[in-house]
Amino acid sequence: ESIQSTNWQSVRWKPPPPRNSPNDPHIGWRTEFRSMELQLTDFENAAFTAFIVLLTRVILTFDLNLYIPMSRVDANMQRAHSRNSAAKG
């Protein structure tokens, strides 16, 4: 829980619910996309929801692998923490 709340404020992984009987279907882990922290209008909320639905369908249809190796994450963090990193690129 602490990893999710410190690294990903807008995405949360939810564990599968317990089964009531062995014959119940296995639901699996779920991904919850959380909306932005500001107040959205009805139109903006509908647009955000439609975008997330389309995004999830693209990921599932094309079976995309969005994993990033930890070595790349570490290199990116080193670059991001250097002085004037946003201006240097």
N, C-alpha and C positions, 0 to 999 in steps of 0.2 A: 504493500500500500504506500509506503513512504517513497519508493522509487517512482511510482506513477504520479504522485502529487508534486514531486520536485522537478521531474524532467518533461512531462507531457501534460500541460495544463488543459489542452483542448481534446485530448484523446485518452480514453480509459479502457482497459481490458477487464472484462467481467468473467469470473470463473463460471464453469457450467453449474447449473443448479443440481442439487442431489436428486437422484431417481427415487421415486416412491416404490417402484417394483422393478425387478430385473428386465421385464418386457417393455418398459418405457423407452422411447427413443433417446439416443444420446445427442444432446443439443450441441455440446462443445463450447469452446470459449467464444465470447462475443466482444465486439469492438463498439464502444460508445463514443460518438463524436459529440463533443460539447460545444455549444454555441459561444459566440464571442461574449465578452464581459459587458458590452454596452447594450443599451436598449435598442432593439431593432423594430422597424416598422413591420406591419403585416406583410408587405411586399418583400422586404429584405429577408424576413424569416422564411417565407415561402421559397425565395430564390436560393437561400442557403441550404434548405432542406432538399430542394430539387438537385442542387449541385452535389450534395453528399450522396444522394441515391444514385445519380449517374456515375459518380466516382467509384462507388462500391461495385456497381455493375461492370464497369470497365476492368477493375482489378480482378473480379471473379471470372469474367468472360475470357480475358487474355491470360489468366493464371500468372499474373505478374509476381515476380520475386523482388520485393522492395528491401531486402536485407542489405545493410551496409557493413562491411568488415570493420571491426573495432580499430584496426590500425588506421583506417581512413578517418574514423571519428576522432581518434587521438591526434592525428596530424591536423585536422581541421580545427580542433580546440587549441592546439598550440599556435596556429596561425591567427585564430580569432582573439587570443589573449595577448598578442603582441601589441606594442604601442602603435597607434594610428593605423590599425589593421583594416578598418573600413575604407579608408582613403587609398591604401596600398592595394587592396583587392586580394 
